[in-house]
Amino acid sequence: MSVRGKPIIPAPPRVISPSPTPSETQETSEDSYLGPVTRSAARRRQTGSAAPQQTLYESIDEDSDPELRRARTRSRSPIKTRKVSGLTSAKSGRASRSTTQNDVEKKEAGAGTDNSNGHLAPPTPTVSGWDWQSFSRSPSPLGLIPIHRRFKTFIHKHEVPRKALHVSIGFLVYWLYVSGTQTSSVTPFLMGFLIPIASTDYLRHKYASLNRFYVRCLGALMRESEYAGWNGVVFYLLGAWTVLYFFPKDVAVVSVMLLSWCDTAASTFGRLYGIYTPRIRRGKSLAGSFAAFLVGVATAGWFWGWLAPRTGPFPGDESHPFMFKGFLRLPGLVSDVLGFSESQATVGGPVALGLLSLWSGFTAAGSEVIDLFGWDDNLTIPILSGIGIWGFLKIFG
C-alpha cells in the first residue's frame, strides 16, 4: 500500500542493551539512547584502567580482591557490581562484607585480640587497674569481699556487724564518762590506735597479698567501696580524736555520741523508708535525716538533762569544765536592742535544755547530710557537730 504512489518503508528496529549496569544508568540520563556495551568496556568505565579482561571460566584469585571472595555465578553483569547480602559468620571462608576496612578500624581503635563472631555485642571495656565504680554503680558493689557474697542480706545489705561496731562506740564513751575518765586521758590511746591502723591501711594498697589477707579478716566490718579506699575506722578514730582534743568535755562527749547513734539511725531508716520520702541529695533522704534529727535531740536531752546531773563530779573536772551551765542568755547587744533586762534575756531549766537539744539534733542531721569536700562522714559528723554546738553555746551560753 502506498501514499501518493510512494511505498512505506518500516523504520529500523531500536537495539537496547538487555542488562544495563548501574554505573551506566548513573552516567547517562533516562532519555538518552543506551547502545550495546561489552563487559570489557564496562570494566574500564568502573576501574578507569585498561586491565586485561579475565575470562568468565578461569579461576580468579580471591585474596587479591576482597569483594570476590564469594563464589560468583555465571552472569553477564560486570564482576565489580555484583554484591550479595546476607548474614554470614566472620570465621567462615565466605564473607559477605569487606574485611579490609574492618581490620584497619580495629588497628586504629586499638581493639583487643579477641576475634568477632559476627554477632552484636557490647564493647569490652579496657580498664587499667581496678576501679570499683566500673564494677557497679552502687556505692557498695557486691563481689569484692568474699564474705559479702556469702551473707548478702546480713552483711552486705544491712551491714549489721558494721553498725553494731558503730553503735558500740557510743556506749563505750558512756562507760568512760560515768567511770570518771577525762578526755585528755583518752586522746593518747586514740592516737595510739590511729597510727598503726592507718599505716596498715596504707600498706595494704601497696601489696595485693596483704590486702587480700586484710579483707579476709576484717571484711565483715568493711564496705566493698573500702576495698580500694581508706577504711572508715581511720576516719572514725581521727574524728573522735579531734573533738576530744579540741572541744570542751560535754561538747566532745555529745559529738562522739551523735556520730555513733545519729549516723547509724540515718543509715538504717534511710534504707528502709527513704524511697517514700523526698531525696535531699544523692544517698541522703528526708527519712534518714529526720531519724538523725530525732536521735540527736534525744541524745542531747538525755546527756545534759539526765546523765550529767546524776553523775559526778569527778576528779579533774575543774580542768575540764562543762560549757553548758544549765541556762541560755541572749547576747548583750541583742538584749540591749530589744530592751530586755538580764532576767528577761535569760532562760533556764527545761526551756534551755529543749533549745539546746533541738539545736543539737539539727546540727547532727545537717552534718550527716553535708558533703564536705567528699570527706568520709565518720570524720565530718563529729567535727561539724562539735563546731555547731560549741558555736551555739559560745553565743548563747
C-alpha positions as CSV (number, residue, x, y, z in Angstrom):
1,M,0.0,0.0,0.0
2,S,1.3,3.4,-0.8
3,V,0.6,7.0,-0.2
4,R,0.8,9.3,-3.3
5,G,2.5,6.4,-5.1
6,K,5.4,6.0,-2.7
7,P,5.8,2.7,-0.8
8,I,6.0,2.9,3.1
9,I,9.4,1.6,4.4
10,P,9.4,0.4,8.0
11,A,11.8,2.1,10.5
12,P,14.8,0.0,11.5
13,P,14.5,-1.7,15.0
14,R,15.9,0.0,18.0
15,V,18.5,-2.1,19.8
16,I,18.8,-1.7,23.6
17,S,21.2,-3.3,25.9
18,P,19.5,-6.2,27.7
19,S,21.2,-5.5,31.1
20,P,22.5,-2.0,31.6
21,T,24.8,-1.7,34.5
22,P,24.2,0.7,37.5
23,S,27.2,2.7,36.5
24,E,25.7,3.2,33.1
25,T,22.4,4.3,34.4
26,Q,24.1,6.8,36.7
27,E,26.3,8.3,34.0
28,T,23.6,8.6,31.4
29,S,20.2,10.0,31.5
30,E,17.0,8.0,31.2
31,D,16.0,9.6,27.9
32,S,19.4,9.0,26.2
33,Y,20.0,6.1,24.0
34,L,21.8,3.1,25.5
35,G,23.6,1.1,23.0
36,P,25.2,-2.4,23.5
37,V,28.1,-2.3,25.8
38,T,30.7,-5.1,26.2
39,R,31.9,-6.3,29.5
40,S,35.4,-5.1,28.9
41,A,34.1,-1.6,28.2
42,A,32.0,-1.7,31.4
43,R,35.0,-2.8,33.5
44,R,37.2,0.0,32.0
45,R,34.5,2.6,32.9
46,Q,34.4,1.3,36.5
47,T,38.1,0.8,37.2
48,G,39.3,3.6,35.0
49,S,42.1,1.4,33.7
50,A,42.6,-0.9,30.7
51,A,43.4,-4.0,32.7
52,P,43.4,-7.2,30.7
53,Q,40.0,-8.9,31.0
54,Q,39.8,-12.3,32.8
55,T,37.6,-14.8,31.1
56,L,34.4,-15.9,32.9
57,Y,35.5,-19.5,33.4
58,E,39.1,-19.1,34.5
59,S,40.0,-19.2,38.3
60,I,40.1,-15.8,40.0
61,D,42.5,-15.0,42.9
62,E,40.1,-14.2,45.7
63,D,42.8,-12.8,48.0
64,S,43.6,-10.1,45.5
65,D,40.1,-8.6,45.8
66,P,38.0,-8.9,49.0
67,E,34.8,-8.5,47.1
68,L,35.4,-11.6,45.0
69,R,35.7,-13.9,48.0
70,R,32.2,-15.1,47.5
71,A,31.9,-17.6,44.6
72,R,30.4,-16.0,41.5
73,T,27.7,-17.5,39.4
74,R,27.6,-17.2,35.7
75,S,26.3,-13.8,34.8
76,R,26.7,-11.2,32.2
77,S,26.9,-8.5,34.8
78,P,30.3,-6.9,35.5
79,I,32.2,-8.5,38.3
80,K,32.6,-5.4,40.5
81,T,28.9,-4.6,40.6
82,R,27.8,-8.0,41.9
83,K,27.2,-7.9,45.7
84,V,25.3,-10.4,47.8
85,S,23.6,-9.5,51.1
86,G,23.2,-12.0,53.9
87,L,24.2,-12.9,57.4
88,T,27.4,-15.0,57.5
89,S,30.0,-15.5,60.2
90,A,33.3,-13.7,60.0
91,K,35.1,-17.0,60.8
92,S,33.8,-18.7,57.6
93,G,35.7,-18.6,54.4
94,R,32.9,-16.7,52.6
95,A,32.4,-13.2,53.9
96,S,29.6,-11.0,52.5
97,R,31.3,-7.8,53.5
98,S,34.8,-6.4,53.0
99,T,37.1,-7.2,55.9
100,T,39.9,-4.9,54.9
101,Q,38.2,-1.8,56.2
102,N,37.3,-3.6,59.5
103,D,40.9,-4.6,60.0
104,V,42.0,-1.1,59.6
105,E,39.4,0.2,62.0
106,K,40.4,-2.4,64.6
107,K,44.1,-1.4,64.3
108,E,43.2,2.3,64.6
109,A,40.9,1.8,67.6
110,G,43.3,-0.4,69.4
111,A,40.9,-3.2,69.9
112,G,41.7,-6.4,71.8
113,T,43.0,-9.6,70.4
114,D,39.5,-11.3,70.6
115,N,38.0,-12.1,67.2
116,S,34.5,-11.0,66.4
117,N,31.9,-13.8,65.8
118,G,29.7,-11.6,63.6
119,H,27.1,-11.0,66.2
120,L,26.2,-7.8,68.0
121,A,27.8,-7.5,71.5
122,P,28.6,-4.6,73.8
123,P,32.2,-3.4,73.7
124,T,34.6,-4.9,76.3
125,P,36.0,-2.0,78.4
126,T,39.7,-1.9,78.8
127,V,40.5,-0.7,82.4
128,S,44.0,-0.3,83.7
129,G,43.9,-1.4,87.3
130,W,40.8,-2.0,89.5
131,D,38.1,0.6,89.8
132,W,35.1,-0.3,91.9
133,Q,33.0,2.3,90.2
134,S,33.3,0.4,86.9
135,F,32.2,-2.7,88.6
136,S,28.9,-1.3,89.9
137,R,27.2,2.0,90.1
138,S,26.2,1.2,93.7
139,P,28.1,2.9,96.5
140,S,28.9,-0.5,97.8
141,P,29.1,-3.1,95.0
142,L,28.9,-6.8,95.5
143,G,31.7,-9.2,94.6
144,L,34.9,-7.7,96.0
145,I,34.8,-9.2,99.5
146,P,34.1,-12.9,99.8
147,I,32.1,-12.8,103.0
148,H,29.7,-10.3,101.4
149,R,28.8,-12.8,98.7
150,R,28.1,-15.4,101.4
151,F,26.0,-13.2,103.6
152,K,24.3,-10.8,101.1
153,T,21.5,-9.7,103.4
154,F,23.1,-9.7,106.8
155,I,26.4,-8.1,106.0
156,H,26.2,-6.6,102.5
157,K,22.7,-5.1,102.5
158,H,22.0,-4.3,106.2
159,E,25.7,-4.0,107.4
160,V,24.8,-5.5,110.8
161,P,28.3,-6.1,112.1
162,R,29.5,-2.7,110.9
163,K,26.5,-0.9,112.5
164,A,27.0,-2.9,115.7
165,L,30.6,-1.7,116.0
166,H,29.4,1.8,115.1
167,V,26.8,1.9,117.9
168,S,29.1,0.3,120.5
169,I,31.5,3.2,120.4
170,G,28.7,5.4,121.8
171,F,28.2,3.0,124.7
172,L,32.0,2.9,125.2
173,V,32.0,6.7,125.5
174,Y,29.2,6.5,128.0
175,W,31.1,4.0,130.1
176,L,34.2,6.1,130.1
177,Y,32.3,9.1,131.1
178,V,30.5,7.5,134.1
179,S,33.8,6.0,135.2
180,G,35.3,9.4,135.6
181,T,37.8,9.2,132.6
182,Q,38.7,12.6,131.3
183,T,39.0,13.4,127.6
184,S,42.7,14.2,128.0
185,S,43.3,10.6,129.1
186,V,41.5,9.1,126.0
187,T,43.2,11.0,123.2
188,P,46.6,9.3,123.6
189,F,45.0,5.9,123.2
190,L,43.1,7.0,120.2
191,M,46.3,8.3,118.5
192,G,48.0,5.0,119.5
193,F,45.3,3.1,117.6
194,L,45.1,5.5,114.7
195,I,48.8,5.4,113.7
196,P,49.1,1.6,113.2
197,I,45.7,1.2,111.7
198,A,46.3,4.0,109.2
199,S,49.8,2.6,108.4
200,T,48.3,-0.9,107.8
201,D,45.6,0.6,105.6
202,Y,48.2,2.4,103.5
203,L,50.4,-0.7,103.1
204,R,47.5,-3.0,102.1
205,H,47.0,-0.8,99.0
206,K,50.6,-1.3,98.1
207,Y,50.7,-5.1,98.4
208,A,47.8,-7.1,97.0
209,S,48.6,-10.1,99.1
210,L,48.3,-8.0,102.3
211,N,45.1,-6.5,101.0
212,R,43.6,-10.0,100.5
213,F,44.6,-11.1,103.9
214,Y,43.2,-7.8,105.4
215,V,39.9,-8.2,103.7
216,R,39.6,-11.9,104.6
217,C,40.0,-11.0,108.3
218,L,38.0,-7.7,108.5
219,G,35.7,-8.0,105.5
220,A,32.6,-8.2,107.7
221,L,33.2,-4.7,109.1
222,M,34.0,-3.1,105.7
223,R,32.1,-1.8,102.9
224,E,33.1,-3.0,99.5
225,S,33.8,0.5,98.4
226,E,36.6,0.4,101.0
227,Y,38.3,-2.4,99.2
228,A,40.4,0.1,97.2
229,G,39.9,3.0,99.5
230,W,40.6,4.0,103.1
231,N,38.9,2.1,105.8
232,G,36.2,4.0,107.7
233,V,37.8,3.2,111.0
234,V,40.6,5.5,110.2
235,F,38.2,8.5,109.8
236,Y,36.3,7.4,112.9
237,L,39.3,7.5,115.1
238,L,40.5,10.8,113.6
239,G,37.2,12.5,114.1
240,A,36.8,11.2,117.7
241,W,40.4,12.3,118.5
242,T,39.8,15.8,117.0
243,V,36.7,16.6,119.1
244,L,38.0,15.1,122.3
245,Y,41.3,17.0,122.0
246,F,40.0,20.5,120.9
247,F,36.5,20.9,122.4
248,P,35.2,21.1,126.0
249,K,34.3,17.9,127.7
250,D,30.5,17.9,127.4
251,V,30.6,19.1,123.7
252,A,33.1,16.4,122.9
253,V,31.2,13.6,124.5
254,V,27.9,14.6,122.9
255,S,29.6,14.9,119.5
256,V,31.0,11.4,119.6
257,M,27.6,10.0,120.7
258,L,26.0,11.9,117.8
259,L,28.5,10.2,115.4
260,S,27.8,6.8,116.9
261,W,24.0,6.9,117.1
262,C,22.7,9.5,114.6
263,D,24.7,8.2,111.7
264,T,23.5,4.7,112.4
265,A,19.9,5.8,112.6
266,A,20.1,7.8,109.4
267,S,21.6,4.9,107.5
268,T,19.0,2.4,108.9
269,F,15.9,4.4,108.4
270,G,17.1,5.9,105.2
271,R,17.4,2.5,103.6
272,L,14.1,1.3,105.0
273,Y,11.9,4.4,104.3
274,G,14.0,6.6,102.0
275,I,12.1,5.6,98.9
276,Y,8.9,7.0,100.3
277,T,10.3,10.5,101.1
278,P,12.0,13.2,99.0
279,R,15.7,12.8,98.3
280,I,17.8,15.7,99.8
281,R,20.9,14.7,97.8
282,R,22.4,11.6,96.3
283,G,22.4,8.9,99.0
284,K,20.6,11.1,101.5
285,S,16.8,11.1,102.0
286,L,14.4,13.0,104.2
287,A,13.6,9.8,106.2
288,G,17.3,9.3,107.2
289,S,17.8,13.0,108.1
290,F,14.7,13.1,110.2
291,A,15.8,10.0,112.0
292,A,19.2,11.6,112.7
293,F,17.4,14.7,114.0
294,L,15.2,12.8,116.4
295,V,18.1,10.7,117.7
296,G,20.2,13.8,118.1
297,V,17.5,15.6,120.1
298,A,17.1,12.5,122.4
299,T,20.8,12.1,122.9
300,A,21.5,15.7,123.8
301,G,18.4,15.8,126.1
302,W,19.4,12.6,127.8
303,F,23.0,13.6,128.4
304,W,22.5,17.2,129.6
305,G,19.1,16.6,131.3
306,W,19.6,13.2,132.9
307,L,23.2,11.7,132.8
308,A,25.3,14.8,133.6
309,P,23.2,16.0,136.6
310,R,23.2,12.4,138.1
311,T,26.9,11.6,137.8
312,G,29.9,13.4,139.1
313,P,31.6,15.5,139.9
314,F,34.8,13.6,139.0
315,P,38.4,14.2,139.8
316,G,39.8,16.6,137.2
317,D,36.5,18.2,136.3
318,E,38.0,21.6,137.3
319,S,40.4,21.3,134.4
320,H,37.7,20.1,132.0
321,P,34.6,22.2,132.8
322,F,31.3,21.9,131.0
323,M,30.3,24.6,128.5
324,F,26.6,24.3,129.2
325,K,25.8,25.6,132.7
326,G,22.0,24.9,132.6
327,F,20.9,28.3,131.1
328,L,21.0,30.2,127.9
329,R,21.2,34.0,127.5
330,L,20.8,36.4,124.6
331,P,23.9,38.3,123.6
332,G,24.3,41.6,125.3
333,L,23.9,43.6,122.0
334,V,20.7,41.8,121.1
335,S,19.2,42.3,124.6
336,D,20.1,46.0,124.6
337,V,18.4,46.5,121.2
338,L,15.3,44.7,122.3
339,G,15.3,46.4,125.7
340,F,15.4,43.2,127.7
341,S,16.8,43.1,131.2
342,E,19.2,40.4,132.2
343,S,16.5,38.2,133.7
344,Q,14.3,38.6,130.7
345,A,17.1,37.7,128.3
346,T,18.0,34.5,130.2
347,V,16.2,31.2,130.1
348,G,17.0,28.1,132.1
349,G,15.7,24.7,133.1
350,P,13.6,22.7,130.6
351,V,13.4,25.6,128.1
352,A,17.2,26.0,127.9
353,L,17.6,22.2,127.7
354,G,15.0,21.9,125.0
355,L,16.5,24.6,122.9
356,L,20.0,23.1,123.2
357,S,18.6,19.6,122.4
358,L,16.8,20.9,119.3
359,W,19.9,22.7,118.1
360,S,22.0,19.5,118.7
361,G,19.6,17.4,116.6
362,F,19.5,20.0,113.8
363,T,23.3,20.1,113.8
364,A,23.6,16.3,113.8
365,A,21.2,16.0,110.9
366,G,22.9,18.8,109.0
367,S,26.3,17.4,109.4
368,E,25.1,14.0,108.2
369,V,23.7,15.5,105.0
370,I,26.5,17.9,104.2
371,D,29.2,16.6,101.8
372,L,32.3,18.4,102.8
373,F,35.0,18.0,100.0
374,G,34.0,14.4,99.7
375,W,35.4,13.5,103.1
376,D,34.1,10.5,105.0
377,D,31.1,11.2,107.2
378,N,32.9,9.5,110.1
379,L,35.2,12.5,110.1
380,T,32.8,15.3,109.2
381,I,29.9,14.4,111.6
382,P,31.7,14.8,114.9
383,I,33.7,17.8,113.8
384,L,30.7,19.7,112.3
385,S,28.5,18.7,115.2
386,G,31.1,19.9,117.7
387,I,31.6,23.2,115.9
388,G,27.8,23.8,115.7
389,I,27.2,23.0,119.4
390,W,30.3,24.9,120.5
391,G,29.3,28.0,118.5
392,F,25.7,27.9,119.8
393,L,26.9,27.8,123.4
394,K,29.6,30.4,122.7
395,I,26.9,32.9,121.6
396,F,24.0,32.0,123.9
397,G,25.8,30.3,126.8
